[in-house]
Amino acid sequence: MARSGASWRYVLGWWAGIAGLAAVLALVGIALFREDGLQIAANVAQVVGIPLLFPTLLVPLLLWRRRAVAARAVTSADVTQVKDILAGLVAEQWRVEANLRSLDDPDPMPVLWRTTRDKKLIDHPANLVPASGRLNVSSSDVAGLTAKFRAMRRRRLVVLGGPGTGKTTLAVQLLRDLLATRDQHPDEPVPVLMSVADWDTEVHPDLHDWLAVRLAQDYPALRTPDLGPDMPLTLAARGHILPVLDGLDEMPPPAQAAIITALNRSLGDGQLILTSRTTEYATATADAGDVLTSALVIEPQPLTGAAAATYLERCLPQQPGPAWQQILTGLRAAPGRRAGSASSMAEIAATPLGLWLLRTVYITSRADPAPLLDPGRFPDTAALRAHLLDQLVPALIGARRPSDDPADPFRPRHRHDPGQVRRWLAYLAHTMSHPPAGGEPIRDFAWWRLAHITGSFTVTTRSAFALVVALAVALVTTVAVGLTIGLAIGLADELEVGLSAGLAVGLVAGLAVGLTAGLVTGLVSVFSSRRWSTEEPAFADLRLHGQGTVLIRILAVWFAVGFAAVYIARRIAAGYEDALAAGLAFGLTVVLIAPVLAVGLAAALTKWVEVPARADRATTPVTSWRADRALHLVRISVLGLAAGLVYGLMAAITAGVTAGLAVGLTTWLVSGLVAGIAFGHHHAWLAYLMATHRLAWAGRLPRKLVPFLQDAHRLGLLRAVGPHYQFRHAELHDHLAETYLTQRALQRDVNT
């Protein structure tokens, strides 16, 4: 049906073109039967032909472009191919994350998970497989966990636990093993981890609609032209995605209950993995009045001191020093016999987060563990945890020296000062938890939302910035258009106006049109710049990837239209005996025709380069940032190229090659910059650029923010989930946010 509709639009487009030509001929024919018919007919053809010629040419061209990229029906072979592509992208993404988190070094932490004993959190046994609802698994036996998951009735699993208990880690382990054994189960859906906090059930009441939006955003390779524009929705709607939804507890309570309701309404017989803190999940199910249907619910058991000591011992040299021997002995002691700080260390090591902190701060960095044995240094568990979180940043920076080797993805590229890194990350964490611009706290950081969440574009700054941009754009546009038109008319010696008279005419016409164009572009920039902080990033790819023929067609058609336009302009000017009138007629005709040609050619070229990212790479925050930056540069170049070609071609035909090159180059440089900034729907990189400069001036963030965040990711302080960054642990996020408030309070005290 879609193909039939496209064909009808294609036919109607050509009929519209024919109708336009027929209208011109009809008007000319009517004029021929009147007195002075030939002269009137010529004038009518010239006047009427201009507005009708370009719709006649443009409508079929645009519909031809749409027909060339019309989507075809999706086949089962297409779905299989896309699933393989998506599985490879997800596997690559989490392989890197697993290495950064040392999940398999030397082995996963041996956390034991058991079915919850709270019957209010789990469905009836009759709705579960196994029917008893019992599930005992260990994080150290990922293969066993995968086998038991596949044996479930509907493969729905809820992973609960307190802060730092390894909920997300278990979900990632299961996801990776499902992908690693996928060749034995090719019909299974592809597991994809997403932050559930991004799901607004009022905007997307159905799970699959939201999944399609996130798939298109996080994995733009699914939107390549040869796959069709609706492949993400096809995968989600047909049950080819296993959603791994992380962090239900990070949403406001009313939204948590809405998620439970939406999942039960949307899942049908679909699969699901969900993580949440236990208390928040209990509140959400109580408020929703229902639990997740057919979902097994598991919770972690605290790591025993003996298990923690065994894990730490495997991370230490075979002959650790006396201090470590004393620490391991204290951990292995019975709870009632632990002396000194051993009790606090055992409580810290009872969670995967605490065990990782002990390992990172004192084993990975090779720091002296003697302070851990001082009973007066850390009087309670909270003090020890705060100490470990405070020392995490310098420990990771000290353990991972900078490297320029691209083959080493786990070491930063630059040397950083630990104190400065902590201040920058503390500001970012505080801003995410308490956005100055309003809104709910967030855990996912998107670089294109920096200006919005930091309040860099407040009402006042947006208005002031928009005014500055408008004035700059208007001024540059006026000068560029005025000089270009003046030069084009002045050098058109074939009109026999003379150089001085031509330049005078050109400057008058150029000033008038330049002021008009400047006013228009200035007004456009006022409204467009105010939206920059909320615009999404886009992608650009200059590779031909099989589209070379399309590019040749675009250029050929628009060159043909350009020659026709110049011919019409010269014929109109030739009909005037007065040189000044001829110059004005030619100049005004060019002014009317050239922008249409330039904008049309720029739109065609921009659409050609605006394609998703490469299909062989997973989308990360860095790749999305680079792609959007490339699109800005491409858009500026393409818009400038289109205007330069059109005006340069006209000047070359009328005044020679030298004039054409001069006009084309001037127009390319100036118009491209102006149009690239003032027009278009994607300005995320520009908003990011201005926000980072403003925040760097205030000392809150580095000017090169994305490279800094990339280094923080390599250090293990952040994790990447698609194009978003998260702090590695929510506890680290909260601790840094509180640190920022403490720093501000101290600074106020100093100032007063």
N, C-alpha and C positions, 0 to 999 in steps of 0.2 A: 504493500500500500504506500509506503514511504517513497519507494522508487517511482511508482506511478505518479504521485503528487509532484515529485521533482521533475518528471518528464513534462507534465502539464505546465508547470511554471516555466520550464525551458521554452516550450512552444509559444506560450503567451508572451514571453519576453521578446522573442523574435517578431511576433505579430505587433507588439508595441513599437518596435523599431520600424517595421514596414508602415504602420499607421502614421508614425511621425513623418516619414518621407512623403507619404501620400498627402498629408496635410500641407506640406510645403508646396508640392506640385499643384494642389487644388487652389491654393491662394494665388500662386503665380498664374494659373490658367484663368482665374476670374479677372485678374488685373489685365490680362491681354485683351479682353473684350472692351476695355474702357479706352477713353481718349488718352493718347500718349502711353498706350498699353505696354510697349516694350520697355520704356524707361521705368514706368511704375512697377512692372513685373520684376525688373532687376532690383529695384530698391526693396520691394516686398520680400524677394528671395533673400536678400542680404540681411534684412532686419529680422525676419521670422526665422530664417535658417539658423541663426546663432543659438537661440534658446532651445530649438528643437534638435539641432544636430547632436549635441552632446548627450542628452538623454537617450537619443536614438542609438548612439554608439555605446554608451555606458551600461544601459540596462541589459542588452544581450551579453555584454562582456562579463558583468557581475554574475548573471545567471549561469553563464558558461563556466565561471570559476566555481560556483556552487555545485554545478553538475559534475565537474571534474573530481570533486572531493566527496561526492554523495556516498553515504554509508551503505554498505552492502549487508545482507542478512548474516547474522552470526551463526556459525556452524559449531558442531561439537568439537571438530578439529581445532577451530579458533580458540575455544574455551580451554582445551587441553594445552595448547601452546602458551596461552596467556597465564595459565596456572603455573606452568613450568617457569616462565619468566618471573612471576611474582614470588614463587618459592625460592628461586635463586637470589632475588634481591633481599628478601627477608633473612635468608640464611647468611648472606654476606654481612648484613647490618648487625646481626646479633653475634656473629663470630667475632667481629671486632670488639663489641661491647663485652663479651665474655672474657676475652683476653685482657682488656683494660681492667676488668673487675677481678681478675685472677680466680675465676670461678672453678677452674680445673687445676689450680696450682696449690698444693700437689694433687688434691682431690677436692670435690665439693664438701662443705662442712656437713657433718653427719647429724642433721636435724631430723628428728622423728616426727612424723605427721600422723594424726589419728582423727577419725570421725568425731565431730563434736558431740558432747554429751548433752547439750542443751537442745531438747526436742522442739523448742520454739523456733529454732533456726533451720530446721531440715524438714523435708517433705515426708509423707507417709512411707513406711517401708515398702508397701505394695507398689509404689511408683518408682522404686529404686532398683538398680541391679549393681551389686548383689543385693538381694532382698533384705538382708540384715542391715544394710546401710553401713556396714563396717568397712573401713579402708585404712590399713596401716602401711605407710610407705616411708622411706627415708630419702633425704636429698642426696645421699651418697649412692643410691641405687636408682639412677634416672631411668635405666632400661626397664626396671620393674615397675616404676611409676607409669611409664608409657604403656606398658602391656595392660596394666589395670585400668588405665583410662580408656583404652580401646575396648575393653570388655564391658564398659558401662552401657546401660540401656540407651541413654540419649547423649552420652558423653558431655555431661554438664558438671562442672566442678567449681566450687566456691572455696577460695583459700583465705582463711581468716587468721588473725593474730594481732599481737600488740605492736608497738613501734619497734622497728629494727629486727623483727623476727624472721625476715627472709621471704616474705610473701611474693614480692616481685621476682626475686631470684628463683624461687621454685617455678613460677610461671614461665620464666625465660628458659630454665632448664628443660621443662616439658616441651615448650615450643621448639627448641633446638633439636631435641631428640625426635619429635614428630617429623620434622623436616629431614633429619638425617636418615630416617627409615622410610621415607616417603616412596622410594622406588618399589618397595614391597606392597604399598597400598596406594596406587596411583589415583584411585577414585576419591580419596579423602579430600576434604576441604583444606585449604592452605591456612595455617594459623598465622594471624597477624596481631601483634600487640599494639594497643592504642590506649591512650589516657581517657578514661571514661568521663573525666571532668570536663572534656570538651563537648560533650553531648548535651544539647539543649532540646529537651523533649517537646517544648512548645513549638520550636521551629521544625524539628524532625520527629514527629510522634512515632514513626516506624524505625526500628533499628536498622533495617537494610538501607533506607534512604540516607541515614547518617553515615553508615559504613561506606556507601558509594562516594559521598562527599569527601570523607577522610582518605579513602583509597586514591581518589583523583588528586588530592592535595599532597599526600605523602609519597605516592608512587606515580609520578606523572608519566612514566614509561607506559602505563596502561592507557594513556590517551593519545598515543601516536596515531597519525592519520591512517595507517594501514590496518589498525585494529578497530577503528570506528570510535566515535565520541562517547558511546554509552557502555563501553566494556566494563568499567567499574560497577555500574548499576547491574549489569548482567551477572557479574560474579556474585554480588551481594544478594540479589533477588533470587538466584537459583541455588543458593546454599553452598556455594563453592568457597566460602570464607568461614574459618573458625575464629570468631572474635575473642581475643584475649584482652579483656577490659581491666585495666589496672587503676586502682585508687578510687574506689567508690567513696571512701571516707573523706576525700579531698573536696567534696561538694557540699553545699549547704544542706541541712536536713530535709527541707521540703523537696529539693531536687533529688536527693537520694531515694526517697520513697517513690518519686515519679519514675526514676530509672527502674526500680523493681517492677512497677506496674507496666511500664513500656516493654520490658523484656518478656514478661509473661504473655503480653498481648502479641508480641512480634515474633517470638522464636518458633512457634509451631513445633516441628520435630527437629529443629536446628540444634547445633552444638554451641557450647559456651564455656569459657574460663573467666572467672571474676575474682578479683582480689579486693580485700577491704579489712580495715581494723574491726575487731569483733564487736566492740560497743556500738560503733556507728552502723554496722550491718544489722544488729539487733534492733536498733531504733528505726532503721529504714523499713525493715520487714513488719515491725509492729505498726508503723504509721501507714504502710501500704495495705495492711490487713492480710498479707499473704507472704509466703516464702517463694523462692524460685522453684518452679515445678521441676521435679525429677532431678534435682541437683544434689549431688553429694557435697557435704560441707566438712572441711577438715581444718584442724587447728594444730599448731606446733606444740611440742613438749619442750620445756626448757632443757638446754644442754647441761648435762651434769658436769661437775668439776673435773671428773676423770676424763670425760670425752673432750672437754676443752683443752686439758693438759696434753692429751694424746695428739690433738690437732696441732697445737703450738709446737710440740716437740718435733713433729714432722717438718715444720717450717724452719726449725733451728738447725745449726750444725750438729753433727753426730755427738760432739762433745761440747755442750754449752757451758758457759762459765758458771761459777758458784752462785751468782745472783739468780740466774735462770733456773738452776737446779732447786734453789730454795722456793722460787715462785711455783714451779711445777709440783713440788712436794706439797706446798700449801693448797693448791687447787685439788689435788687428789685426796686430801684429808677429808674425813667426815665433816659434815657441816658444823657440828658442835665442837669440833677440835681444831678449827682453823684459827690461827693466831695472827695478831697484827692486822695488816691490810688484806690478808688472804680472803677474808669474807667479802670485802668490797670487790676484789678482783673476780671472785667466783660469780658474784651477782652480775658484774659487767659481762663476763664471758658466757653467761647463760643465754645470750642472744647472738645471732650471727653478726649484727652490727658491732656489738661490743668486742667480740672476738676479732673482727677485722680491724677495729681501731687499735687494739693491743698489738696485733701483728704489724700493722702499718707504721705506727708511731715508734715502736721499740725493736722490731725485728727487721723490717724492710729498711729502715733508716740506720740500723746498727747503733742505735742509741744505748746508753748505759741504763739498764733497768733498775739500778739501785734505788732511785727515788720511789719506785713502786713498793719498796719494802719499808719505807719510813711511815710508821703509823700516824705520826703527827702531821704529815704533809697533806694527806687526803682523809679527812675525818669520816667521810661517808661516801656512799656510792655516787651521789650527785656531784660531789666535788671531783671525784676521779673521772667521771664521764665528761665534765666540762673541761678538765685538763686535757683529756685525749682529743676532744674536738678542737680545742685551741691549738694543739700541736700538730694537727693533721696537715694543715697547709705547709708549714715549713718542713715537715717530715717528707711529704711527697715531692716537694721542690728539691730538697736535698738528695733524695734517692734517685731522681730521674734527671740527669744532666741533659742540657740542650744538645740537639743533634740536627744537622742539616741533611742527613741521609734520608731520602724519600722512602727507602725500603724499611725504615724503622718507624712505624706509625705510633709507637707507644712512648715516645720521648718528645718533649716540647721543642719548638723551633727557636725559642728565644729564652734568654736568662731573665728571671723575674725576681723582684724583691718580695719576700714572703709577707712583710707587713703591708706593702701596697696591694698585693693580691688579696689579702684578707679584707682590706678596706673596700676595694672595688666589689668583691663578691658580697660583702656585707650590705653594701648599698643596693646591689641588685636584688638580693634576697629580701631586704626590707621593702623595696619598691614592689616586688611581686606579691608580698604579703599584705601591703597597705598601699595600693595604687593611689597616687595623688590625684589622678583624674577620675577617681571613683570606680565603682564596680567591685566585683567579688575578688577575693584573693585567688591567685593562680599558682600552679606548680610548673606549668609548661611555659618556657620563655621562647617567644618567636621574635627573631631579630627585626622583622618588619613591624612589630607592635611596640618597638622601643619608644618612639615619639609619643605614642598614645599612653602607655602605662606610666611613663615618667612625667607626664604632664608638660612635655616640652612644647606641645602645641595647645596651650590654653586658649581661651577665647581672645584674650588680649594679644598674645603672641601670634595666633593664627591670623588675626586681622592685620596686625602690623606687618607680618611676613607677607601676607597676600598682597598688601599695598605695595611693598617694596618690589616684589616679583612683578606685579602689574606694571609699575612705572618702568622697570628695567626692560621688560618685554616690549612695552609700547614704544619706548625710545629706540631700542635696537631695531624693531620691526619698521618703524617710520624711516630711519636712516637707510636700512637695507633695501626696502621696497622703493623708496624714493630714488636712491642712487642707481639701482638696477634699471628701473623704468627710464629714468633720465638718460642713462648711458645707452640703453637699447634704442631709444628714439633718436638721440643725438647722432649716433653712428649710422643710422639708417639712411645713407647717402643716396640710395636708389630712389628715395621719395623726392629727391631734388629740393629738399628744404634748406640745405646748407648746414654746416656743422654748428655754427653759432646759434642760428635760429632753432635747429633741432635740439640743441642742449637746453635752450631757453624753454622750449615747449616741453621737453622731457622733465626739466626740473619742476615746472608748474604742475604737470600731470603727476609726476612722482611724489611731490609734496602732498597733493590732495589725496592720492590713493594711499600713500604711506601713512598719513595721519589716520585715515579710515581703518586701514589694516592694523595699525598700532592700537587704536581704540578697541577694536574687536578682540585682538589677541590679549590685550591687557585685561579686558573684562572676563575673557575665558580663563585666564590665569588666576584671577581673583577667586573664582568658584572652584577651579580644579585644585589649587594649592591648599585650600581649606580641607580637602578630602584626603590629602596625601597620607596622613597618619593612620588612616583606616583602610587603605588600599592593599590588596593582596599582591604578592610577588608573581612574576610570570617567568617565561623561559624564552630563550632564543638559541637557534642552532643554524649556523651558516653552512653546514655540510649539505651537499646536494641530496644525499640519501634517496636517490631514485627520482628526485623532483627537478632534475636539470631541464627536462623538456618543458615543464610548467614555467620555469623561470624564463626560458627563451621565448615562450609564447607571450608572457606578460610584457617583456621588453619590446617584442615585435609589434604587438597590438598598440601599445602606447606610443611608440615611435610613429606608427602610421597615423594615429590620431593627431599627434603633434604636427606632422607635416601638413595634414589637412587643415588644421587650425591656422597655421601660419599662412597657408595659401589663401584662406578666406579673409584673414586680416589684411593681407596685401591687396586683394581684389577690392575690398571695401575702400581702402585708402586710395586706390587708383581711380576711384570714381569721382574724386574731388579735384577740381582744377586749382583751387587755392592751396598753396603749400602748407600754410598754417593749419587749415582745416584738415588737410590730408594727414599731417602729423598727429593732430589730436585724434582723428578717427582711428588711425593705426594704434596709437598708444592706448586709447580706451578699449579697443577691441582686444588687444593683448592682455590688458588688465582683467577683462571679463573671462577670457579663455584660459590664460595661463594658470591661475589658481585652481581651476577645475581639473586641469591636466595634472598639475603637481600633486594635489591632494589625492586624486584617483590613483596615480602611479605609486605614491607613497603608501596608500592603504593596501594596494595589491602586494607590494614588496614586504611590508610589515607583516601582513598575514602569512606570507610565505615563510618568513623566518621565525614567527611565533609558533614554535612546536614544542612538545614536551622534551624533557631531558633524555639523555641516552638510556636505551633499554638495558644496557649491560652494567649499569651502576645504580646502587641504591641511593635514594635521595637523603641527604644529610643537611644540617643547617648550613654548612659551608657551600655545598653544591647549589642549594637553592639561592643563597646570597650571590654567588658568582654568576649564576644564570640570570638573575634579575639585573645585576649590574651590566652584564653583557647585553641584555635587551635594551637598557637605557642607551648604551653606546651605539647599538645597532639602530635604534629608532632615530636618534639624532643624525646618524650618518645617512640612513635611508631617506628620511624626510628632506635632508639637505641635498642628497643625490637626486631625488625626484625633482625638486625645485630647480637645482642647477642644470639638470638635463633639459627641462622644458624651456627655461629662460635662455640657457646657453644655445639651445637649438634655434630658437627664434632669432636671437641676436646673430648667430652664424649665418642664417639664411638671408637675413636682411642687411647685415653690415660686414660680413666676412668672418673668417675663422678666428682672427685675433680678438675681435670684439666678442665673439661667442665664448671663447675661453675665458676672457676677463669677466664677463657677466656670469657665466656658469660657475666659476670658482668663487666669486664674491657671494653669489646666492647660496651656494652649497655651504660655505662656512657660517654665514650669518643666519640664514633661514633655518638651517638644520638645528642650530643651537636653540633658537627661539621656539620653533615648533616642537622640538623634542622635549622641552621643558613645559611648555604651555598646554600641549595637547596630549591625548592618550589616556588610558585607564589604569596604567601601572606606574606608580611613582614611589613604590616602597623603598627603593634604594636611595632616592633623593631625600625622603623623609628621614631615613636612618642616618644618612650622611650628615644632615644638619643637626639632628638630635645628638649624635656622638660628639660633634664639634662643640656644641653648647655644653654638654655634660663634662667633656674633657676640660673645657675652660674653667668650669666650676670645681674640677678636681675629683669628680665623683666616679668617672669611668674613663678607661683609656680611649684615646681617639680612634685607634684601630681595634674596635671592640670585637668583631667576629674572629680575627686571628688570635686575640687574647682568649676568647672563649674556646677556640679550638685547642689552644695549649692547655687550658684548664680541663678540657675533655681528655687530652692525652695524659695528663697527670692523674686522672681518675677522680677529680673533684666533681665533674659533671658527667652526665650520661646523655646520649642522643637517642631520641625516639622519633624517627622520621626527620622532619625538618625542624624539630623543636629540641631545646636543651632543657634538662632537669638537673637539679642538684642530685648527687648520687644517692643521698638518703634524705628523707623528709626531716629527720632530726638535725642533720647538718644544715639544711635550709633554715629551720627555725632557730637554731643556735646562732647562725650568722646574722639573722634578722634582729635578734635580741642584742647581739654585740653592737650592731649599728646604733641602736637606741642608746646603749650605754655610752658609746663614743660621743654621740651628740650631746648627751647630758653632761659629760665631762668637759666637752668643748664650751658649752654654755657657762659652766662654772668658771672656767678659765677666763672667758671673756668678761664675766661680771666681777 
